[in-house]
Amino acid sequence: MGHEPTPLELMAEISLHSAAAPRVLVVDDEEAFRFLNTHTLRRFGYEVDEADDGAIAWKMLQLKRYDILITDNNMPKITGIELLDMLRAAHLLLPVIMATGKAPRDELACQTRPQPDAMLIKPYTRKALLEAVQSVLGHVNLTTTAAARAAAKIIFVPFVVQGSLAAAS
């Protein structure tokens, strides 16, 4: 007897077979996290490219179309926040998930600063990664409670920031 697919796995399979595989750019200077994210997303049918810093990612974003960007924040050369600022300044409306060890609350609290669409706090599970990606891409209507999101270490950031990030979680 094989592994019984979870509802999340079934939804991923259905959505991926009904349209072209979404293209994801994973940016992280930590090879282990980059590998885990890339491997997980490829296993579920996503087309994934990777970069080990924000400068390389910026060049890739100018050469290729992506459906979503997953980026760490604390990286050499260009941070995830700086990369997000560059995207928005160039009017690229690419959805962004910031996957980082510590939420950069002070930097993101500025109401005029562009915000990521979601944040994952390391360490997070593969399930949390897939739920965040699918939710941001609109594949799954996540109805999880704030407590479930907190347990999974997912923070959904509203497009219009209202005060601090504490209100967004």
Secondary structure, DSSP 8 states (H G I E B T S, - for coil): ------HHHHHHHHHHHSS---EEEEE-S-HHHHHHHHHHHHHTT-EEEEESSHHHHHHHHHHS--SEEEE-SS-SSS-HHHHHHHHHHTT----EEEEESS--HHHHT-TTS---SEEEESS--HHHHHHHHHHHHTSS-----HHHHHHTTEEE--SS--S-GGGG-
